[in-house]
Every structure is written in structure tokens, then in C-alpha cells.
Amino acid sequence: MEKLIACCGLNCEACDARVATLQDSDELRKATAETWKKMYNAPEIPFEAINCTGCRMEGVKFSHCTVCEIRNCVQKKGYETCGDCAEMVSCAIVAMVHKHVPEAIENLKRLN
């Protein structure tokens, strides 16, 4: 089964926001909001904001998606993902994701 891969290479299928959305689980939304508040030093994340169907899928998106520099760059260039871009390996925009989640690079390579 192919993973649902975000523009940056993260696996959307494993994302708690997507799982909470698909299961319509407020308990998982609350747990995810608490985790993200600490992880991203973002105390303003309300659990009601934890809704997303996936970066490249139709449907609701987490509020960050509208300002996500990676997603906006991919869309501006007319690509599906960063994996379509010749500059991916040297790109400063997606570097932080790939630094912390090296699997994301492999996910993108597998798509191509």
C-alpha cells in the first residue's frame, strides 16, 4: 500500500491530525493539540483546529497549510511534491523537515 505523502515528504497517513479528522475523534484532537503545543512552542493551538485530510488531498487542512512555505513553493512551481524539484537536496526551505525526519526524503524518492 502506497503512503499518502505530503509535499515535503512527511507521511500524512501517520499524522495524528489526519487520523483524528478521519475518525472524527476529539480525544485524539486534544492529545495532538497538547503534543504540538509543546513540540512547536505554540500554546495557541486549540484542539478544534486539529483537522486535516492531508497536504495534497482534497478537503480540510490544518491552518498551518495555508502559510506553509514548502507547500506554497511546490504549488507555485506546479509540482506535486518537493521530489519533483531538482533543487530538493540543496533546498533551504525543506531542509528542516528532512533534517529532523530523514524518512521524508526517502518517501519523496520512492514517489519518483
C-alpha positions as a LaTeX table, in Angstrom:
\begin{tabular}{lrrr}
\hline
Residue & $x$ (\AA) & $y$ (\AA) & $z$ (\AA) \\
\hline
Met1 & 0.00 & 0.00 & 0.00 \\
Glu2 & 1.41 & 3.40 & $-1.02$ \\
Lys3 & 1.72 & 6.03 & 1.67 \\
Leu4 & $-0.05$ & 9.37 & 1.42 \\
Ile5 & 2.96 & 11.67 & 1.14 \\
Ala6 & 2.91 & 15.41 & 1.83 \\
Cys7 & 4.68 & 17.98 & $-0.34$ \\
Cys8 & 7.71 & 17.84 & 1.96 \\
Gly9 & 7.79 & 14.05 & 2.14 \\
Leu10 & 6.13 & 13.50 & 5.51 \\
Asn11 & 3.77 & 10.56 & 5.70 \\
Cys12 & 0.28 & 12.05 & 6.10 \\
Glu13 & $-1.20$ & 8.63 & 6.85 \\
Ala14 & 0.76 & 8.56 & 10.11 \\
Cys15 & $-0.20$ & 12.12 & 11.09 \\
Asp16 & $-2.41$ & 12.30 & 14.18 \\
Ala17 & $-4.26$ & 15.32 & 12.76 \\
Arg18 & $-5.33$ & 13.33 & 9.70 \\
Val19 & $-6.23$ & 10.27 & 11.78 \\
Ala20 & $-8.27$ & 12.43 & 14.19 \\
Thr21 & $-10.07$ & 14.01 & 11.23 \\
Leu22 & $-10.90$ & 10.71 & 9.56 \\
Gln23 & $-12.03$ & 9.16 & 12.85 \\
Asp24 & $-13.72$ & 12.39 & 13.99 \\
Ser25 & $-12.02$ & 11.90 & 17.35 \\
Asp26 & $-11.99$ & 14.87 & 19.71 \\
Glu27 & $-9.87$ & 12.84 & 22.15 \\
Leu28 & $-7.12$ & 12.44 & 19.55 \\
Arg29 & $-7.51$ & 16.11 & 18.55 \\
Lys30 & $-6.98$ & 17.12 & 22.19 \\
Ala31 & $-3.95$ & 14.86 & 22.58 \\
Thr32 & $-2.46$ & 16.09 & 19.30 \\
Ala33 & $-3.01$ & 19.74 & 20.24 \\
Glu34 & $-1.26$ & 19.19 & 23.57 \\
Thr35 & 1.67 & 17.44 & 21.89 \\
Trp36 & 2.03 & 20.11 & 19.20 \\
Lys37 & 1.78 & 22.94 & 21.74 \\
Lys38 & 4.88 & 21.58 & 23.45 \\
Met39 & 6.69 & 20.35 & 20.34 \\
Tyr40 & 6.28 & 23.58 & 18.38 \\
Asn41 & 6.12 & 26.00 & 21.32 \\
Ala42 & 2.70 & 27.05 & 20.11 \\
Pro43 & 0.39 & 27.40 & 23.12 \\
Glu44 & $-2.35$ & 28.95 & 20.97 \\
Ile45 & $-3.31$ & 25.72 & 19.14 \\
Pro46 & $-6.91$ & 24.87 & 20.08 \\
Phe47 & $-7.90$ & 21.23 & 19.72 \\
Glu48 & $-10.73$ & 22.26 & 17.38 \\
Ala49 & $-8.06$ & 23.33 & 14.85 \\
Ile50 & $-6.75$ & 19.79 & 14.55 \\
Asn51 & $-8.41$ & 18.87 & 11.26 \\
Cys52 & $-6.62$ & 17.83 & 8.08 \\
Thr53 & $-7.20$ & 15.36 & 5.27 \\
Gly54 & $-3.60$ & 15.54 & 4.07 \\
Cys55 & $-1.41$ & 18.12 & 2.42 \\
Arg56 & $-2.13$ & 17.03 & $-1.14$ \\
Met57 & $-5.67$ & 15.70 & $-0.68$ \\
Glu58 & $-8.97$ & 17.47 & $-1.20$ \\
Gly59 & $-10.68$ & 18.55 & 1.98 \\
Val60 & $-9.95$ & 20.41 & 5.17 \\
Lys61 & $-6.38$ & 21.45 & 6.00 \\
Phe62 & $-4.69$ & 22.32 & 9.26 \\
Ser63 & $-4.39$ & 26.11 & 9.48 \\
His64 & $-0.61$ & 25.99 & 9.00 \\
Cys65 & $-1.06$ & 24.55 & 5.49 \\
Thr66 & $-2.24$ & 27.87 & 4.12 \\
Val67 & 1.03 & 29.52 & 5.14 \\
Cys68 & 3.34 & 26.51 & 4.75 \\
Glu69 & 6.31 & 27.78 & 2.78 \\
Ile70 & 7.05 & 24.29 & 1.46 \\
Arg71 & 3.53 & 23.62 & 0.21 \\
Asn72 & 3.26 & 27.12 & $-1.29$ \\
Cys73 & 6.59 & 26.68 & $-3.11$ \\
Val74 & 5.53 & 23.31 & $-4.55$ \\
Gln75 & 2.21 & 24.75 & $-5.73$ \\
Lys76 & 3.86 & 27.89 & $-7.18$ \\
Lys77 & 6.24 & 25.73 & $-9.22$ \\
Gly78 & 3.41 & 23.48 & $-10.37$ \\
Tyr79 & 4.89 & 20.36 & $-8.76$ \\
Glu80 & 3.21 & 17.57 & $-6.84$ \\
Thr81 & 5.95 & 17.37 & $-4.18$ \\
Cys82 & 9.45 & 18.60 & $-3.45$ \\
Gly83 & 10.62 & 15.36 & $-5.03$ \\
Asp84 & 9.78 & 16.84 & $-8.44$ \\
Cys85 & 12.22 & 19.71 & $-7.89$ \\
Ala86 & 15.86 & 19.46 & $-8.99$ \\
Glu87 & 16.80 & 21.69 & $-6.03$ \\
Met88 & 15.30 & 19.45 & $-3.33$ \\
Val89 & 18.61 & 18.20 & $-1.90$ \\
Ser90 & 20.03 & 21.71 & $-1.52$ \\
Cys91 & 16.75 & 23.49 & $-0.70$ \\
Ala92 & 16.82 & 25.55 & 2.49 \\
Ile93 & 13.02 & 25.65 & 2.64 \\
Val94 & 12.53 & 21.90 & 3.11 \\
Ala95 & 15.87 & 21.27 & 4.86 \\
Met96 & 14.47 & 21.43 & 8.40 \\
Val97 & 11.89 & 18.76 & 7.72 \\
His98 & 14.47 & 16.50 & 6.14 \\
Lys99 & 16.97 & 17.18 & 8.94 \\
His100 & 14.51 & 16.03 & 11.61 \\
Val101 & 12.70 & 13.37 & 9.56 \\
Pro102 & 15.16 & 11.78 & 7.09 \\
Glu103 & 12.45 & 9.28 & 6.10 \\
Ala104 & 10.73 & 12.18 & 4.32 \\
Ile105 & 13.49 & 12.28 & 1.68 \\
Glu106 & 13.14 & 8.55 & 1.09 \\
Asn107 & 9.36 & 8.92 & 0.76 \\
Leu108 & 9.85 & 11.54 & $-1.96$ \\
Lys109 & 12.41 & 9.42 & $-3.79$ \\
Arg110 & 10.00 & 6.46 & $-3.79$ \\
Leu111 & 7.31 & 8.58 & $-5.43$ \\
Asn112 & 9.54 & 9.28 & $-8.41$ \\
\hline
\end{tabular}
